[in-house]
Amino acid sequence: MDSTDTDRFDTSRFEASRNRLASLAYRLLGSATDAEDAVQDAFLRWQAADRQRIKVPEAWLTKVVTNLCLDRLRSARARRERAVGAWLPEPLLDGDPMLGPADTFEQRESVSLAVLTLMERLSPVERAVYVLREAFSYGHAEIAGILGITESASQQHLHRARHRVTAARRHVGEADPASARRIVEEFLAAATSGRTERLVALLTDDVTAISDGAGRSEKLLRFDTPQRVAVVARAGFTPAPAKRRLAGGTPAIHYALVNGAPAVLVVVGDEVVGTVTFDIADDKIATVRGIANRARLVRLTEAWRRRGPDAPLIARW
């Protein structure tokens, strides 16, 4: 095999791992854009490496991507941008390969917007151990080799990470798909018609609503209590000419699954200009997350265009 054939073969080996590496990087960083950059940096390192000396390419690539992500998480810029209360993960449409393995509840939960947000409370190493163990089922010996720590330290980091995530994570579980859709449709119908009492009835007593303010606020907007969330939802979903101008046209509203959670997408033409996701607990809405910063919706829009829209819940909002 000549050098050209070798390079082509080695490139193919990398590409075979790309989706898994991107899924790992997305869980670590919570950003599809940053995950893509980390994977591309890993590819450049793969090309520059003496690949004849790499015995297990998958392990080598996992270690490189993980540590590239840790470098990003530790950077001063990342600490500023990801300050608690100022950041939400980048949402992804279900079916996106970057969401990665979804065979177990732990794998599905690890990529939920709720857990991705909670992982911001972990140190970079705790986050890496948590993701490698919970989402990718690596053993502590393997994790220790990837991160350059001892097995005992890996076990301790996992224990702390699980405790911190569990302590802050309200029990939501996995809602029945048909029930979840029905609840979201009822929420949308009540919000767009201004029926505040019906909205309150659909919310848990400890409901929380979080919004990125369409990228116009330095901090996330946060609302608590069913009454307050209902008022905000009614104000946000009531159609108005000013909102259509802000959206760039007359939106349609579609139902979708985003990071495994029921959601509505606000779509103008073929561009997703906003998404609202819902955590469901005991047939009520426990958390509402609104993301309308269009820089955070680029990959979701691309996936939406490829998939093709289904019938909207509201054709002209």
Secondary structure, 3 states (H helix, E strand, C coil): CCHHHHHHHHHHHHHHHHHHHHHHHHHHHCCHHHHHHHHHHHHHHHHHCCHHHCCCHHHHHHHHHHHHHHHHHHCHHHHHHCCCCCCCCCCCECCCHHHCCCCCHHHHHHCCHHHHHHHHHCCHHHHHHHHHHHCCCCCHHHHHHHHCCCHHHHHHHHHHHHHHHHHHCCCCCCCCHHHHHHHHHHHHHHHHHCCHHHHHHCEEEEEEEEECHHHCCCCCEEEECHHHHHHHHHHHHCCCHHHHHHHCCCCEEEEEEECCEEEEEEEECCEEEEEEEEEEECCEEEEEEEECCHHHCHHHHHHHHHHCCCCCCECCC
